């Protein structure tokens, strides 16, 4: 397990080919396994359960301070291990 400061999140930049084209989102979490789990759950939730998401599509990019994010996002991070930031493709 990789060490991380409790006030820092890892950003996993994610590009996935969906039914209607490319989807772009960041997964904010602590490790790759959790990033992939959250990405798959997010895709299922938006009707894209069949989209392929692996460490190739979901790659660690950089760290960000958790304080940069809203109270709701910080709550999701603490309760679910991370959160998703949808981005324009």
C-alpha positions as CSV (number, residue, x, y, z in Angstrom):
1,X,0.0,0.0,0.0
2,X,1.3,3.4,-0.9
3,X,1.6,6.0,1.9
4,X,-0.3,9.2,1.5
5,X,-1.1,12.2,3.7
6,X,-4.7,12.1,5.0
7,X,-5.2,15.6,3.6
8,X,-4.1,14.7,0.1
9,X,-5.9,12.9,-2.8
10,X,-4.4,11.2,-5.8
11,X,-5.9,12.3,-9.1
12,X,-6.5,9.5,-11.7
13,X,-7.1,11.1,-15.1
14,X,-9.6,8.8,-16.9
15,X,-10.6,8.7,-20.6
16,X,-13.1,6.0,-21.5
17,X,-14.8,5.1,-24.8
18,X,-18.5,5.0,-24.2
19,X,-21.6,4.3,-26.3
20,X,-21.8,7.8,-27.6
21,X,-18.1,8.7,-27.7
22,X,-15.3,9.6,-25.2
23,X,-16.0,10.2,-21.6
24,X,-13.5,12.1,-19.4
25,X,-13.5,12.2,-15.7
26,X,-11.0,12.3,-12.8
27,X,-11.2,9.8,-10.0
28,X,-10.0,11.3,-6.7
29,X,-8.8,8.6,-4.3
30,X,-5.8,7.1,-2.6
31,X,-4.7,4.2,-4.8
32,X,-5.2,2.6,-8.3
33,X,-7.4,-0.3,-7.1
34,X,-9.9,2.0,-5.5
35,X,-9.7,4.3,-8.6
36,X,-10.7,1.5,-10.9
37,X,-13.5,0.3,-8.5
38,X,-14.9,3.9,-8.3
39,X,-14.6,4.4,-12.1
40,X,-16.5,1.2,-12.8
41,X,-19.2,2.1,-10.4
42,X,-19.5,5.6,-11.9
43,X,-19.7,4.2,-15.4
44,X,-22.4,1.8,-14.4
45,X,-24.3,4.7,-12.7
46,X,-24.4,6.7,-16.0
47,X,-25.4,3.8,-18.2
48,X,-22.0,2.9,-19.4
49,X,-21.4,-0.4,-17.5
50,X,-20.0,-2.0,-20.7
51,X,-17.2,0.6,-21.1
52,X,-13.7,-0.7,-20.6
53,X,-11.7,0.9,-17.8
54,X,-8.3,-0.4,-16.8
55,X,-5.1,1.2,-15.6
56,X,-4.5,2.2,-19.2
57,X,-7.7,4.4,-19.3
58,X,-7.4,5.5,-15.6
59,X,-3.9,6.7,-14.9
60,X,-2.4,8.5,-11.9
61,X,-1.7,12.1,-12.8
62,X,-0.9,14.1,-9.6
63,X,-1.8,14.8,-6.0
64,X,-4.2,17.6,-4.8
65,X,-5.0,18.9,-1.3
66,X,-8.3,17.5,-0.1
67,X,-9.1,21.0,1.1
68,X,-9.5,22.1,-2.5
69,X,-12.8,20.2,-2.7
70,X,-16.3,20.8,-1.4
71,X,-17.5,19.5,1.9
72,X,-19.7,17.0,0.1
73,X,-16.7,15.7,-1.9
74,X,-14.6,15.5,1.2
75,X,-17.4,13.5,2.9
76,X,-17.5,11.1,-0.1
77,X,-13.7,10.7,0.1
78,X,-13.9,9.7,3.8
79,X,-17.0,7.5,3.5
80,X,-16.5,5.9,0.0
81,X,-12.7,6.1,-0.5
82,X,-13.0,8.8,-3.2
83,X,-15.2,10.7,-5.6
84,X,-15.6,11.4,-9.3
85,X,-15.1,14.7,-11.1
86,X,-16.9,14.7,-14.5
87,X,-15.0,16.7,-17.1
88,X,-15.6,17.8,-20.7
89,X,-14.2,15.3,-23.2
